[in-house]
Amino acid sequence: MTDQLLSGWARLVAAAIAVAVLAAVAGSAQAAPGAAARLSVRSSEYGKTLVGPSGKVVYVFGADRGSTSRCYGVCAKAWPPLLTSAAPLAGAGVETRLLGTTRRSDGKLQVTYAGHPLYYYEADNVGKIMCQHAVMHGGLWLIVKPNGQPNMAKGKMHM
C-alpha cells in the first residue's frame, strides 16, 4: 500500500512540474506578471531589428491606425500582441523615447514603438524571421528597425 501511495504521489508531483513548465513556456513570449516587457536590438538577415522579451523579432501591422491595434481574433492568434504589465524597458540599442503602450479592447497594455503597436508572429523562432513583408489579415507586416522605422526589405516567407 505504501509503494502505491508513493507511486501515486510521484505521478502527482511529476504532473505538477509538467504543468509549471508548460505555463512558463506559454508565458515566455510576454513580460512576466508584474514585470515590464524589455525590448532589445539584435542583428538579423535584414539588418538590426527589435526583439521582445522572448528573443523573437517584433512586427508592426500596416492596418493599425496610429497606436490603435486592428489585430484581434484570428489575427491576434497568428500575430500575438506584445503585452506588458508596466511601462516597457529599453535594452541596449533601443530608444527609450520611442517606447510606449496602448490599451487593447480587452484592457491589456500592448507595447508600442514610435507609436506603432508591436506583435510577434506565432511561427517565428528566436533567430528565425518567417513573415517579413507579408500581407496577411488585411495589412502588411514588417519587422522594426531600432530607429522606429518599419524595415521595408522584401522577406522570404517560410510558411
C-alpha positions as CSV (number, residue, x, y, z in Angstrom):
1,M,0.0,0.0,0.0
2,T,2.8,2.4,0.9
3,D,4.5,1.8,-2.5
4,Q,1.2,2.5,-4.3
5,L,0.8,5.7,-2.3
6,L,4.4,6.8,-3.1
7,S,3.9,5.9,-6.8
8,G,0.7,8.0,-6.9
9,W,2.5,10.9,-5.1
10,A,5.4,10.7,-7.6
11,R,2.9,10.9,-10.5
12,L,1.2,13.9,-8.9
13,V,4.5,15.7,-8.4
14,A,5.6,14.9,-12.0
15,A,2.3,16.2,-13.3
16,A,2.6,19.5,-11.3
17,I,6.1,20.0,-12.6
18,A,4.9,19.5,-16.2
19,V,2.1,22.0,-15.8
20,A,4.5,24.5,-14.3
21,V,7.0,24.1,-17.2
22,L,4.2,24.4,-19.8
23,A,2.9,27.6,-18.1
24,A,6.4,29.0,-18.1
25,V,6.9,28.3,-21.8
26,A,3.5,29.7,-22.7
27,G,4.1,32.9,-20.8
28,S,7.7,33.4,-22.0
29,A,6.6,35.4,-25.0
30,Q,5.2,38.1,-22.7
31,A,6.5,40.0,-19.8
32,A,6.4,38.1,-16.5
33,P,3.4,39.1,-14.3
34,G,4.3,42.3,-12.5
35,A,7.3,42.9,-14.8
36,A,7.7,45.3,-17.7
37,A,8.5,44.0,-21.2
38,R,12.0,44.7,-22.3
39,L,12.9,45.4,-25.9
40,S,16.4,44.9,-27.3
41,V,18.2,45.0,-30.6
42,R,19.6,42.0,-32.5
43,S,21.2,41.5,-35.8
44,S,19.2,39.6,-38.4
45,E,19.3,38.7,-42.1
46,Y,17.5,42.1,-42.6
47,G,19.9,44.1,-40.5
48,K,19.4,45.3,-36.9
49,T,15.9,44.7,-35.6
50,L,13.9,45.0,-32.4
51,V,13.2,41.8,-30.4
52,G,10.8,41.3,-27.5
53,P,11.4,39.6,-24.1
54,S,11.1,36.2,-25.8
55,G,14.1,36.9,-28.1
56,K,11.8,36.8,-31.1
57,V,11.5,39.7,-33.5
58,V,8.6,42.1,-33.3
59,Y,6.5,43.4,-36.1
60,V,4.3,46.3,-36.9
61,F,0.9,45.9,-38.8
62,G,0.1,48.2,-41.7
63,A,-3.6,48.1,-41.0
64,D,-3.2,49.7,-37.5
65,R,-4.2,53.3,-37.2
66,G,-1.7,55.3,-35.1
67,S,-1.3,53.5,-31.8
68,T,-4.7,51.7,-32.1
69,S,-4.5,48.0,-32.8
70,R,-6.7,46.5,-35.5
71,C,-5.5,42.9,-34.9
72,Y,-7.9,40.9,-32.9
73,G,-9.5,37.4,-33.0
74,V,-7.9,35.1,-35.7
75,C,-5.3,37.8,-36.5
76,A,-4.2,38.1,-32.8
77,K,-3.8,34.3,-32.6
78,A,-1.4,34.3,-35.5
79,W,0.2,37.6,-34.5
80,P,0.0,37.8,-30.7
81,P,0.4,41.4,-29.4
82,L,3.5,42.1,-27.3
83,L,1.9,42.8,-23.9
84,T,3.3,44.4,-20.8
85,S,2.2,45.0,-17.2
86,A,4.2,48.2,-16.8
87,A,6.0,50.8,-18.8
88,P,8.2,48.9,-21.3
89,L,12.0,49.0,-20.8
90,A,14.7,49.7,-23.3
91,G,17.6,47.4,-23.7
92,A,20.9,48.2,-25.5
93,G,20.2,50.0,-28.8
94,V,16.5,50.7,-28.1
95,E,15.5,54.3,-28.0
96,T,13.6,54.9,-24.7
97,R,11.8,57.9,-26.1
98,L,10.2,55.7,-28.7
99,L,8.7,53.2,-26.2
100,G,5.1,53.4,-25.1
101,T,1.9,51.5,-24.6
102,T,-1.6,51.4,-26.0
103,R,-4.7,49.9,-24.3
104,R,-6.3,47.0,-26.2
105,S,-10.1,46.5,-26.3
106,D,-9.7,43.8,-23.5
107,G,-7.9,46.4,-21.3
108,K,-4.5,44.8,-21.6
109,L,-1.4,47.0,-22.3
110,Q,0.3,46.5,-25.7
111,V,3.9,47.8,-26.2
112,T,4.3,50.4,-28.9
113,Y,7.5,51.7,-30.6
114,A,7.5,55.0,-32.4
115,G,3.7,55.0,-31.8
116,H,3.1,51.6,-33.5
117,P,1.7,48.6,-31.6
118,L,4.1,45.6,-31.7
119,Y,3.3,41.9,-32.4
120,Y,5.1,38.6,-32.6
121,Y,4.4,36.1,-35.4
122,E,3.4,32.8,-33.7
123,A,5.5,30.6,-36.0
124,D,8.8,32.6,-35.6
125,N,11.5,31.2,-33.5
126,V,14.4,33.1,-31.9
127,G,16.7,34.0,-34.9
128,K,14.2,32.8,-37.5
129,I,12.0,35.5,-39.2
130,M,9.2,33.8,-41.0
131,C,6.9,36.6,-42.3
132,Q,8.8,39.8,-43.1
133,H,7.0,41.9,-45.6
134,A,4.0,39.5,-45.6
135,V,0.4,40.7,-46.4
136,M,-1.9,38.9,-44.0
137,H,-5.2,39.8,-42.2
138,G,-5.7,42.9,-44.2
139,G,-2.3,44.6,-43.9
140,L,1.5,44.5,-44.4
141,W,3.6,43.0,-41.6
142,L,7.2,44.4,-41.2
143,I,9.9,44.0,-38.6
144,V,11.1,47.2,-36.9
145,K,14.5,49.0,-37.1
146,P,16.0,50.4,-33.9
147,N,15.1,53.9,-35.1
148,G,11.4,53.0,-35.1
149,Q,11.0,52.8,-38.9
150,P,9.5,49.7,-40.4
151,N,12.0,47.6,-42.3
152,M,10.8,47.5,-45.9
153,A,13.2,44.8,-47.0
154,K,11.4,42.1,-49.0
155,G,11.1,39.0,-47.0
156,K,11.2,35.3,-47.7
157,M,8.0,33.8,-46.4
158,H,8.7,30.4,-44.8
159,M,5.2,29.1,-44.4
